[in-house]
Amino acid sequence: MRGTVPGLATPHPLGDTLPGLYAEDLFAQALCAGLDEVLAPVIGTLDNLPAYLDLATAPDDLVPWLARWVGMALQAQMPVERQRELLQSAVDLQGWLGTPLGVQLSLEALFGATADIEESGGSTWSTDPHAPLPGDPVPSVTVRVGAASTGDPLDSERVEAVVAAVTPAHVLRQVELRS
């Protein structure tokens, strides 16, 4: 975590901004110097705010916090560089949430696993208003997940949590892990 930096100088000392009447006042100058010491980290942080929000330069402990800004839940055991890569792709993934491609991209990004997705829905066009509706009346999705690219076994609870997070809440889900 970041903290105070002993002896950090402020770029805008408050004592220099006082009226000339207080330029020689030792008490006023000492009070301002104390405030400078307290405000220097705040001013330094605000001056460097773009660096904190840039994934290339953000401190490692700030990356999970930035991920929560865009609704991503990163795994703590992931290396920081992998967390940065996933967060970089978050904007693209957000546009595909709730779709079969979104499920595939999410599982591939988080686990390196491929997935086959089978939906119950469908769409059609007809001039007959009484034509039967396509698909199943109960929305559902079956996700068959292949092995991870690393060869490590997949944790079924984590996979199911990811599928639940990227599919619509009203859709029944079934997850099958293939070995």
C-alpha positions in Angstrom: 0.0 0.0 0.0 1.0 3.5 -0.5 1.6 5.8 2.4 3.2 9.0 3.4 6.7 9.8 2.1 8.8 11.4 4.8 10.2 14.8 3.7 8.0 15.0 0.6 8.0 18.6 -0.6 4.9 20.2 -1.9 5.1 22.0 -5.2 2.9 24.8 -3.9 4.0 25.8 -0.3 1.2 27.6 1.5 3.6 30.0 3.3 4.5 31.6 -0.1 0.8 32.3 -0.7 0.3 34.3 2.5 0.0 38.1 2.3 3.2 40.0 2.9 2.2 40.8 6.4 2.7 37.1 7.4 5.9 36.5 5.4 8.0 37.2 8.5 5.6 35.7 11.0 7.3 32.5 12.4 4.1 31.1 13.8 2.2 31.5 10.5 5.1 30.1 8.5 5.4 27.1 10.9 1.7 26.4 10.7 1.8 26.5 6.9 4.8 24.2 6.8 2.9 21.7 9.0 0.0 21.8 6.6 2.3 21.5 3.6 3.7 18.2 5.1 0.1 16.9 5.6 -1.1 18.0 2.1 2.0 17.0 0.1 0.9 13.3 -0.4 -2.6 14.4 -1.3 -1.3 16.9 -3.9 1.2 14.3 -5.2 -1.6 11.7 -5.6 -3.9 14.2 -7.4 -1.0 15.3 -9.7 -0.3 11.7 -10.6 -3.9 10.5 -10.8 -3.7 9.6 -14.5 -0.8 7.2 -13.7 -2.9 5.5 -11.0 -5.8 4.9 -13.5 -3.5 3.7 -16.3 -3.2 -0.1 -16.3 0.4 0.1 -17.5 1.5 2.3 -14.5 -1.0 1.6 -11.8 0.4 0.1 -8.6 -0.1 -3.7 -8.2 -2.4 -3.4 -5.2 -4.7 -0.9 -7.2 -5.4 -3.3 -10.1 -8.2 -5.3 -8.3 -9.8 -2.0 -7.2 -9.8 -0.8 -10.8 -11.3 -4.1 -11.8 -14.2 -3.6 -9.5 -14.9 -0.3 -11.2 -15.9 -2.2 -14.4 -17.6 -5.1 -12.6 -14.8 -7.7 -12.9 -14.0 -10.0 -10.0 -10.3 -10.9 -10.4 -8.9 -14.0 -8.7 -6.4 -13.1 -6.0 -4.1 -16.0 -6.9 -3.7 -14.7 -10.5 -0.4 -13.0 -11.3 -0.7 -9.2 -11.5 0.3 -9.1 -15.2 -2.5 -11.6 -16.0 -4.9 -9.4 -14.0 -3.8 -6.4 -16.0 -4.5 -8.3 -19.3 -7.9 -9.3 -18.2 -8.8 -5.8 -17.1 -7.6 -4.5 -20.4 -10.0 -6.8 -22.2 -12.9 -5.9 -19.8 -14.4 -3.3 -22.0 -14.6 -5.7 -25.0 -16.1 -8.4 -22.7 -18.7 -6.1 -21.3 -20.3 -5.6 -24.7 -20.8 -9.3 -25.1 -22.2 -10.2 -21.7 -25.4 -12.3 -21.9 -24.5 -13.7 -25.3 -22.9 -17.1 -26.2 -19.8 -15.3 -27.5 -19.6 -13.5 -24.1 -19.7 -16.8 -22.3 -17.0 -18.2 -24.6 -14.7 -15.2 -24.3 -15.1 -15.0 -20.5 -14.2 -18.7 -20.0 -11.3 -18.4 -22.4 -10.0 -15.3 -20.7 -10.3 -16.6 -17.1 -9.4 -20.3 -17.5 -8.0 -20.7 -21.0 -10.8 -23.2 -21.7 -13.0 -23.6 -24.7 -16.7 -23.9 -24.5 -19.6 -25.2 -26.6 -22.8 -23.4 -25.9 -26.3 -24.6 -26.6 -29.2 -22.2 -26.2 -32.9 -23.0 -26.1 -34.1 -19.9 -27.8 -34.5 -19.0 -31.4 -35.8 -16.4 -33.8 -37.8 -16.5 -37.0 -39.8 -14.3 -39.3 -43.3 -15.1 -40.6 -46.2 -13.3 -42.2 -48.6 -15.6 -40.2 -49.2 -14.2 -36.8 -50.3 -17.6 -35.5 -47.1 -19.4 -36.6 -45.4 -21.4 -33.8 -42.6 -19.7 -31.9 -39.1 -21.1 -32.4 -37.1 -22.6 -29.6 -38.1 -23.7 -26.1 -40.6 -21.6 -24.1 -38.2 -21.9 -21.0 -35.0 -20.0 -21.7 -32.0 -22.2 -20.8 -28.3 -22.6 -21.8 -26.0 -25.6 -21.6 -22.3 -24.8 -21.4 -19.9 -27.6 -22.1 -16.4 -26.5 -21.0 -13.3 -28.2 -22.3 -10.0 -28.6 -20.4 -7.9 -25.5 -19.5 -5.1 -24.6 -21.8 -2.7 -25.0 -18.8 -3.8 -28.6 -18.4 -4.8 -28.0 -14.8 -8.2 -29.4 -13.7 -11.0 -26.8 -13.7 -12.8 -25.9 -10.4 -16.5 -26.6 -11.2 -17.7 -24.0 -8.6 -15.5 -21.3 -10.1 -16.7 -22.2 -13.7 -20.3 -22.2 -12.6 -19.9 -18.8 -10.9 -18.4 -17.3 -14.1 -21.2 -18.7 -16.2 -23.8 -17.4 -13.8 -22.1 -13.9 -13.9 -22.1 -13.6 -17.7 -25.5 -15.1 -18.5 -28.9 -13.4 -18.0 -30.4 -14.0 -14.5 -33.6 -15.4 -15.8 -31.9 -18.1 -17.9 -31.6 -21.6 -16.5 -27.9 -22.7 -16.7 -26.3 -26.1 -16.9 -22.5 -26.4 -16.9 -20.8 -29.6 -17.9 -17.0 -30.0 -17.6 -15.3 -32.2 -20.1 -12.0 -33.8 -19.4 
